[in-house]
Amino acid sequence: MVDSTAMQSGRYQAYPEYKDSGVEWLREVPAHWISTQVKYGYTVVLGKMLQTTRKTTSDLLKPYLKAQNIQPSGIDLTNVSSMWFSADERKRLLLKKNDILVSEGGDVGRAAIWDNEIDECYIQNAINRVRPRYTNDSRFFYYWINYLKSTDFINIICNKATISHYTADKLQGSPLILPPVLEQKKIANFLDFETAKIDTLIEKQQRLIELLTEKRQAVISHAVTKGLNPEMPMKDSGVEWLGEVPEHWDILAISKVTKKITNGYVGATRDILVPKGVPYIQATHVKRGGIHFDGSYFVREEWSKKHSKSILEEGDVLVVQTGAGTGDIGLVTDKEAGFNCHALIILQPKNELLIGEYLSLTLQTDYGYAFLYSIRTGGMHPHLNCGEVRYVQVPIPTLKEQREIVNYIYERTKKYDLIIERAKQAIQLMQERRTALISAAVTGKIDVREWVQPE
């Protein structure tokens, strides 16, 4: 834990005296802090039920926030809607600077502080607005609610087995440990400064990941569409987005270079899933060009045999057919051979013309993504049809070149993948440190009363 490590190193000290908080999982807190409930330190108001029709002539159309507007980085105002608010609702639900917004639905318990320039903005009923009583500090509560969320307390009381809601009643009844007001402000100042430093480091690592991902993508796209020999004579491919390709390459539709184009089982799964059996691949398992089965879905062997057209073979290429990941690609290796799958497009190459690794990489190029995107249907609910995917044009080198290109890409991208993985691990460690630091400060495990912000 960060707080105990920091205290042992002498960076932070504990308070001189502690008492039982009265909350079993919270244990001891500084002796002069108050153990209470949120409703005694802050007022909580739930937003308005969603309604777009005007009810009276005094109603006015006003912007309002939804739960999805509350993001880890703060309030996202890129997609703010409007609805009618009565005079009473405008008085009761108006947002003021330093109000804390806490998600009632969606990612329950996610919080942000309102500090924006919109003259008038209100809240929908997926948001609880929290406002200090007396002189309590908004920022202290913001960190306190982040702490509560990190302990899983909110998820437990919201009953994640059903659609969870962190209602105003649940929020009001949640535990709250209150230091004196000046101490609240000192803790908030300390956490503002320290978490900002951590957030800056996280942003740098995230930017590094973005840059490496772009370079990785460029390696794949160039090798698959231009080949490895820069001196090779080129020709116009005749395909939009693809441009020139080596002169001796063919440009063929996927239907010409595959012996099977089909899709996995489409239908309700509640009656076919079993605790153990044949692994059953879902769209969520298809990521970053591979299959990442997590052991969560299985079907009976008898059922799989009856649906043999969707039994996977090594070298098959899977395309996510519907949903948020539509167009994502996964290559079936020897580890996944024999698995079955749900609602995924299965492309099985003709071995004498095409190897699966090369087809997988081709569909992961900028060209491949653009082509698949262009044939999607459904708008808000994107979908790919086998009948359309069969016409996707792909560049086809010789088998020898395909293997050389695959080996080259795997070798070149390996170093990017290693650095990206290290950056992700660094981000995780910094996020854990951030969470632990907030926990230590708002529960009084460390005493920051003498802390002075460095110049």
C-alpha positions as CSV (number, residue, x, y, z in Angstrom):
1,M,0.0,0.0,0.0
2,V,1.2,3.5,-0.8
3,D,0.2,5.1,2.4
4,S,2.1,2.5,4.6
5,T,5.2,2.6,2.4
6,A,5.2,6.4,2.5
7,M,4.8,6.5,6.2
8,Q,7.6,4.0,6.7
9,S,9.9,6.1,4.5
10,G,9.1,9.2,6.7
11,R,7.4,11.1,3.9
12,Y,4.1,11.2,5.7
13,Q,3.3,10.7,9.4
14,A,0.3,9.1,11.0
15,Y,-2.0,11.1,13.3
16,P,-1.1,10.9,17.0
17,E,-4.4,9.4,18.1
18,Y,-7.1,7.3,16.5
19,K,-10.6,6.0,17.4
20,D,-12.9,3.3,16.1
21,S,-14.9,4.8,13.2
22,G,-17.9,2.6,13.9
23,V,-17.7,1.3,10.3
24,E,-16.4,-2.2,10.3
25,W,-14.5,-2.1,7.0
26,L,-13.2,1.4,7.7
27,R,-11.8,0.7,11.1
28,E,-9.9,3.5,12.9
29,V,-9.9,7.2,12.0
30,P,-8.2,10.2,13.6
31,A,-9.7,10.8,17.1
32,H,-11.0,14.3,16.3
33,W,-12.7,13.4,13.1
34,I,-16.5,12.9,13.0
35,S,-18.0,9.6,11.8
36,T,-21.4,10.3,10.2
37,Q,-23.5,9.8,7.1
38,V,-23.4,11.8,3.8
39,K,-26.8,13.5,4.5
40,Y,-25.5,15.2,7.6
41,G,-22.6,16.9,5.8
42,Y,-24.0,17.4,2.3
43,T,-27.4,17.7,0.6
44,V,-28.3,15.3,-2.2
45,V,-30.8,16.0,-5.0
46,L,-31.7,13.6,-7.8
47,G,-32.2,15.0,-11.3
48,K,-35.3,15.2,-13.3
49,M,-37.0,12.2,-15.1
50,L,-36.3,12.3,-18.8
51,Q,-39.0,14.2,-20.6
52,T,-38.8,16.1,-23.9
53,T,-42.4,17.4,-24.2
54,R,-43.4,20.8,-22.9
55,K,-46.0,20.6,-20.1
56,T,-46.9,24.3,-19.5
57,T,-46.2,27.7,-21.1
58,S,-43.8,28.5,-18.3
59,D,-41.6,25.5,-19.1
60,L,-38.3,26.4,-20.8
61,L,-36.0,24.3,-22.9
62,K,-32.7,24.0,-21.0
63,P,-29.5,21.9,-21.3
64,Y,-29.1,19.0,-19.0
65,L,-26.4,16.4,-18.1
66,K,-26.7,12.6,-18.2
67,A,-24.6,10.0,-16.5
68,Q,-22.5,9.5,-19.6
69,N,-21.4,13.2,-19.3
70,I,-19.6,12.3,-16.1
71,Q,-16.2,11.0,-17.2
72,P,-13.0,10.2,-15.2
73,S,-11.4,13.3,-16.7
74,G,-14.3,15.5,-15.6
75,I,-17.5,16.8,-17.2
76,D,-17.8,16.0,-20.9
77,L,-19.9,18.7,-22.6
78,T,-19.5,17.4,-26.2
79,N,-22.9,15.9,-26.3
80,V,-25.3,17.9,-24.0
81,S,-29.0,17.5,-24.7
82,S,-32.0,19.7,-23.8
83,M,-35.4,19.2,-22.4
84,W,-38.2,21.3,-20.8
85,F,-37.8,22.4,-17.2
86,S,-40.5,24.1,-15.1
87,A,-39.8,27.1,-13.0
88,D,-39.7,24.9,-9.8
89,E,-37.4,22.4,-11.5
90,R,-35.1,25.2,-12.6
91,K,-34.9,26.5,-9.1
92,R,-34.4,23.0,-7.6
93,L,-32.0,21.4,-10.1
94,L,-29.8,24.3,-11.3
95,L,-26.1,23.5,-11.1
96,K,-23.8,25.8,-9.3
97,K,-20.0,26.0,-9.3
98,N,-18.4,23.3,-7.1
99,D,-21.5,21.1,-7.1
100,I,-20.4,17.4,-7.1
101,L,-22.2,15.2,-9.6
102,V,-22.4,11.5,-8.8
103,S,-23.7,8.9,-11.3
104,E,-27.0,7.3,-10.1
105,G,-27.0,4.9,-13.1
106,G,-24.4,3.7,-15.6
107,D,-21.0,3.6,-14.0
108,V,-22.6,4.1,-10.5
109,G,-20.7,6.3,-8.2
110,R,-18.5,8.0,-10.8
111,A,-18.1,11.6,-9.7
112,A,-17.0,14.9,-11.1
113,I,-17.0,18.5,-9.9
114,W,-19.1,21.1,-11.9
115,D,-16.9,24.0,-12.9
116,N,-18.0,25.1,-16.3
117,E,-19.0,28.2,-18.1
118,I,-22.5,27.2,-19.2
119,D,-24.8,29.9,-17.8
120,E,-27.6,27.4,-16.9
121,C,-27.4,23.7,-16.8
122,Y,-29.5,21.1,-15.0
123,I,-29.4,17.3,-14.3
124,Q,-31.3,14.3,-15.5
125,N,-32.4,11.6,-13.0
126,A,-29.3,9.5,-13.7
127,I,-27.3,12.0,-11.7
128,N,-27.2,12.9,-8.0
129,R,-26.2,16.5,-7.3
130,V,-24.3,16.8,-4.0
131,R,-23.9,20.3,-2.4
132,P,-22.1,21.0,0.9
133,R,-24.0,21.8,4.0
134,Y,-22.6,24.4,6.4
135,T,-19.0,25.1,5.3
136,N,-17.9,21.6,4.3
137,D,-15.6,21.3,1.3
138,S,-16.8,20.1,-2.1
139,R,-13.4,18.8,-3.2
140,F,-13.0,16.8,0.0
141,F,-16.3,15.0,-0.7
142,Y,-15.2,14.5,-4.3
143,Y,-12.2,12.6,-3.1
144,W,-14.3,10.8,-0.4
145,I,-16.8,9.5,-3.0
146,N,-13.8,8.3,-5.2
147,Y,-12.5,6.5,-2.1
148,L,-15.9,4.8,-1.5
149,K,-16.1,3.7,-5.1
150,S,-12.6,2.2,-4.9
151,T,-13.6,0.1,-1.9
152,D,-16.4,-1.5,-3.9
153,F,-18.8,-0.3,-1.2
154,I,-21.0,1.4,-3.9
155,N,-21.3,-1.7,-6.1
156,I,-22.2,-3.9,-3.2
157,I,-25.1,-1.7,-1.9
158,C,-26.3,-1.2,-5.5
159,N,-26.8,-4.9,-6.1
160,K,-24.9,-5.5,-9.3
161,A,-27.0,-8.6,-10.0
162,T,-29.7,-6.4,-11.4
163,I,-29.6,-3.0,-13.1
164,S,-27.8,-1.0,-10.4
165,H,-28.7,2.4,-9.2
166,Y,-26.9,4.6,-6.6
167,T,-30.1,6.3,-5.5
168,A,-30.2,9.5,-3.6
169,D,-31.3,7.5,-0.5
170,K,-28.3,5.2,-0.8
171,L,-26.0,8.1,-1.3
172,Q,-27.4,10.0,1.6
173,G,-27.1,6.9,3.9
174,S,-23.5,6.2,2.8
175,P,-20.8,6.6,5.5
176,L,-18.9,9.8,5.7
177,I,-15.8,10.7,7.8
178,L,-15.5,14.4,8.3
179,P,-12.3,16.2,9.5
180,P,-12.6,19.9,10.6
181,V,-13.3,22.2,7.7
182,L,-9.8,23.7,7.5
183,E,-8.4,20.2,7.5
184,Q,-10.8,19.1,4.7
185,K,-9.4,22.0,2.6
186,K,-5.8,21.0,3.4
187,I,-6.5,17.4,2.4
188,A,-8.2,18.5,-0.8
189,N,-5.3,20.8,-1.7
190,F,-2.8,18.1,-1.0
191,L,-4.7,15.6,-3.2
192,D,-5.2,18.2,-6.0
193,F,-1.5,18.7,-6.2
194,E,-0.4,15.0,-5.8
195,T,-3.0,13.5,-8.1
196,A,-2.3,16.2,-10.7
197,K,1.3,15.0,-10.8
198,I,0.2,11.4,-11.2
199,D,-2.3,12.3,-13.9
200,T,0.4,14.1,-15.8
201,L,2.6,11.0,-15.8
202,I,-0.4,8.8,-16.8
203,E,-1.1,11.2,-19.7
204,K,2.5,10.9,-20.9
205,Q,2.3,7.1,-20.9
206,Q,-1.0,7.2,-22.7
207,R,0.4,9.4,-25.3
208,L,3.4,7.1,-25.7
209,I,1.0,4.2,-26.2
210,E,-0.9,6.2,-28.9
211,L,2.4,7.0,-30.7
212,L,3.6,3.4,-30.6
213,T,0.3,2.1,-31.7
214,E,0.4,4.5,-34.7
215,K,3.9,3.3,-35.6
216,R,2.9,-0.3,-35.2
217,Q,-0.1,0.3,-37.5
218,A,2.1,2.0,-40.1
219,V,4.5,-1.0,-40.1
220,I,1.6,-3.4,-40.8
221,S,-0.1,-1.2,-43.4
222,H,3.1,-0.5,-45.4
223,A,4.4,-4.1,-45.4
224,V,1.0,-5.6,-46.4
225,T,0.1,-3.1,-49.1
226,K,3.6,-2.2,-50.5
227,G,5.7,-5.2,-49.8
228,L,9.2,-5.4,-48.4
229,N,11.3,-4.4,-51.5
230,P,11.3,-0.7,-52.1
231,E,12.8,-1.2,-55.6
232,M,9.8,-3.3,-56.7
233,P,7.9,-1.9,-59.7
234,M,4.5,-0.8,-58.7
235,K,1.0,-0.6,-60.4
236,D,-2.3,1.0,-59.6
237,S,-4.4,-1.4,-57.6
238,G,-7.6,0.1,-59.0
239,V,-9.1,-0.1,-55.5
240,E,-10.0,3.0,-53.5
241,W,-7.8,3.5,-50.3
242,L,-5.3,0.9,-51.5
243,G,-3.3,2.9,-54.0
244,E,-0.3,1.3,-55.7
245,V,0.8,-2.3,-55.0
246,P,3.8,-4.3,-56.4
247,E,3.3,-5.0,-60.0
248,H,3.2,-8.8,-59.8
249,W,0.6,-8.9,-57.0
250,D,-3.0,-9.9,-57.7
251,I,-6.0,-8.1,-56.3
252,L,-8.7,-10.6,-55.5
253,A,-12.0,-10.6,-53.7
254,I,-11.9,-12.5,-50.4
255,S,-14.4,-15.0,-51.9
256,K,-11.7,-16.0,-54.5
257,V,-9.1,-16.9,-51.9
258,T,-11.2,-18.5,-49.2
259,K,-12.8,-21.9,-49.1
260,K,-15.3,-21.0,-46.5
261,I,-17.1,-17.8,-45.6
262,T,-19.7,-18.3,-42.9
263,N,-20.8,-17.0,-39.5
264,G,-21.0,-18.5,-36.0
265,Y,-24.2,-19.5,-34.4
266,V,-26.8,-16.7,-34.2
267,G,-29.4,-17.2,-31.6
268,A,-30.2,-17.1,-27.9
269,T,-27.4,-18.6,-25.8
270,R,-29.1,-19.0,-22.4
271,D,-30.1,-22.6,-23.2
272,I,-26.8,-23.7,-24.8
273,L,-24.1,-22.5,-22.4
274,V,-22.7,-24.9,-19.8
275,P,-20.0,-24.6,-17.1
276,K,-17.6,-26.9,-19.0
277,G,-17.3,-28.2,-22.5
278,V,-16.2,-26.8,-25.8
279,P,-15.0,-23.2,-25.5
280,Y,-17.4,-20.8,-27.2
281,I,-15.8,-17.6,-28.6
282,Q,-17.7,-14.3,-28.4
283,A,-17.0,-10.9,-30.0
284,T,-15.4,-9.7,-26.7
285,H,-12.7,-12.3,-27.1
286,V,-11.5,-10.9,-30.5
287,K,-9.0,-8.2,-29.7
288,R,-5.7,-6.9,-31.2
289,G,-5.6,-9.4,-34.0
290,G,-5.9,-12.5,-31.7
291,I,-8.3,-14.6,-29.7
292,H,-8.3,-13.9,-26.0
293,F,-10.6,-16.5,-24.5
294,D,-11.2,-16.0,-20.8
295,G,-12.9,-19.3,-19.9
296,S,-16.3,-17.7,-19.5
297,Y,-18.4,-19.5,-22.1
298,F,-18.7,-23.2,-23.1
299,V,-21.2,-25.4,-25.0
300,R,-21.7,-29.1,-25.0
301,E,-19.6,-31.2,-27.4
302,E,-22.8,-32.7,-28.9
303,W,-24.2,-29.2,-29.6
304,S,-20.9,-28.1,-31.2
305,K,-20.9,-31.1,-33.5
306,K,-24.4,-30.2,-34.7
307,H,-23.2,-26.8,-35.5
308,S,-20.0,-27.9,-37.2
309,K,-19.9,-25.0,-39.7
310,S,-18.7,-22.7,-36.9
311,I,-16.1,-25.0,-35.5
312,L,-12.8,-23.2,-35.8
313,E,-9.7,-24.4,-37.5
314,E,-6.1,-23.1,-37.2
315,G,-5.6,-20.3,-39.7
316,D,-9.2,-19.2,-39.7
317,V,-9.7,-15.4,-39.6
318,L,-12.6,-14.1,-37.4
319,V,-14.3,-10.8,-38.1
320,V,-16.6,-9.3,-35.4
321,Q,-19.9,-9.0,-37.1
322,T,-21.9,-6.7,-34.9
323,G,-21.8,-4.3,-32.0
324,A,-19.2,-1.8,-30.8
325,G,-16.2,-3.9,-32.0
326,T,-17.6,-4.5,-35.5
327,G,-14.7,-5.1,-37.9
328,D,-12.2,-6.2,-35.2
329,I,-10.1,-9.1,-36.4
330,G,-8.8,-12.2,-34.7
331,L,-6.6,-15.1,-36.0
332,V,-7.3,-18.6,-34.9
333,T,-4.1,-20.4,-33.7
334,D,-3.6,-24.0,-32.8
335,K,-4.7,-23.1,-29.2
336,E,-8.2,-22.2,-30.4
337,A,-8.6,-25.0,-33.1
338,G,-11.8,-26.9,-32.3
339,F,-13.5,-24.1,-30.5
340,N,-17.0,-23.0,-31.6
341,C,-18.1,-19.4,-31.9
342,H,-21.1,-17.0,-31.7
343,A,-22.1,-14.5,-34.4
344,L,-18.6,-14.0,-35.8
345,I,-17.7,-14.1,-39.5
346,I,-15.4,-16.9,-40.2
347,L,-13.0,-16.7,-43.2
348,Q,-11.1,-19.9,-44.0
349,P,-8.2,-19.3,-46.6
350,K,-7.4,-21.6,-49.5
351,N,-4.0,-22.8,-48.4
352,E,-2.6,-22.8,-51.9
353,L,-3.3,-19.1,-52.3
354,L,-3.4,-17.4,-48.9
355,I,-2.2,-18.0,-45.3
356,G,-4.4,-16.9,-42.4
357,E,-1.7,-14.7,-40.8
358,Y,-1.4,-12.6,-43.9
359,L,-5.2,-12.2,-44.4
360,S,-5.5,-11.3,-40.7
361,L,-2.9,-8.6,-41.0
362,T,-4.4,-7.3,-44.3
363,L,-7.7,-6.8,-42.7
364,Q,-6.0,-4.9,-39.8
365,T,-4.3,-2.4,-42.1
366,D,-5.8,1.1,-42.5
367,Y,-7.0,-0.1,-45.9
368,G,-8.7,-3.2,-44.4
369,Y,-10.4,-1.2,-41.6
370,A,-11.6,1.5,-44.1
371,F,-13.0,-1.1,-46.5
372,L,-14.9,-3.0,-43.7
373,Y,-16.1,0.3,-42.3
374,S,-17.5,1.3,-45.7
375,I,-19.7,-1.8,-46.0
376,R,-21.1,-1.7,-42.4
377,T,-24.8,-1.2,-42.0
378,G,-26.9,-0.2,-39.1
379,G,-25.7,3.3,-38.0
380,M,-26.1,3.2,-34.2
381,H,-25.9,-0.6,-34.2
382,P,-23.2,-1.5,-36.8
383,H,-23.3,-4.8,-38.6
384,L,-21.3,-6.7,-41.2
385,N,-22.9,-9.2,-43.6
386,C,-21.0,-12.2,-44.9
387,G,-22.5,-11.4,-48.3
388,E,-20.7,-8.1,-48.3
389,V,-17.4,-9.2,-46.8
390,R,-16.9,-11.7,-49.6
391,Y,-16.4,-8.8,-52.0
392,V,-13.6,-7.1,-50.0
393,Q,-10.6,-6.8,-52.3
394,V,-7.2,-7.9,-50.9
395,P,-3.7,-7.7,-52.3
396,I,-2.2,-11.2,-52.9
397,P,1.5,-11.7,-53.1
398,T,3.1,-15.1,-53.6
399,L,2.9,-17.5,-50.7
400,K,6.7,-17.0,-50.1
401,E,6.2,-13.2,-49.9
402,Q,3.2,-13.6,-47.6
403,R,5.3,-15.6,-45.2
404,E,8.2,-13.1,-45.4
405,I,5.8,-10.2,-44.8
406,V,4.2,-12.0,-41.8
407,N,7.6,-12.7,-40.3
408,Y,8.8,-9.2,-40.8
409,I,5.7,-7.7,-39.2
410,Y,5.8,-10.0,-36.2
411,E,9.5,-9.2,-35.7
412,R,9.1,-5.4,-36.1
413,T,5.9,-5.1,-34.0
414,K,7.3,-7.2,-31.2
415,K,9.3,-4.4,-29.8
416,Y,6.4,-2.0,-30.0
417,D,4.1,-4.5,-28.2
418,L,6.7,-4.9,-25.4
419,I,7.0,-1.2,-24.8
420,I,3.2,-0.7,-25.0
421,E,2.7,-3.5,-22.4
422,R,5.3,-1.9,-20.1
423,A,3.5,1.5,-20.5
424,K,0.2,-0.1,-19.6
425,Q,1.7,-1.7,-16.5
426,A,3.1,1.7,-15.5
427,I,-0.3,3.3,-15.9
428,Q,-1.9,0.6,-13.8
429,L,0.7,1.1,-11.0
430,M,0.2,4.9,-11.1
431,Q,-3.6,4.5,-11.0
432,E,-3.2,2.2,-8.0
433,R,-0.9,4.7,-6.3
434,R,-3.4,7.5,-7.0
435,T,-6.2,5.4,-5.5
436,A,-4.1,4.5,-2.4
437,L,-3.0,8.1,-1.8
438,I,-6.6,9.3,-1.9
439,S,-7.6,6.5,0.5
440,A,-4.8,7.3,2.9
441,A,-5.6,11.0,3.0
442,V,-9.4,10.9,3.3
443,T,-9.4,8.2,5.9
444,G,-6.7,9.8,8.0
445,K,-4.0,7.2,7.6
446,I,-1.6,10.0,6.8
447,D,-1.5,13.4,8.4
448,V,-1.0,16.2,5.8
449,R,-1.9,19.1,8.1
450,E,1.7,20.5,7.9
451,W,1.9,19.9,4.1
452,V,3.0,22.9,2.1
453,Q,2.7,23.0,-1.6
454,P,6.1,23.1,-3.3
455,E,6.8,26.2,-5.3
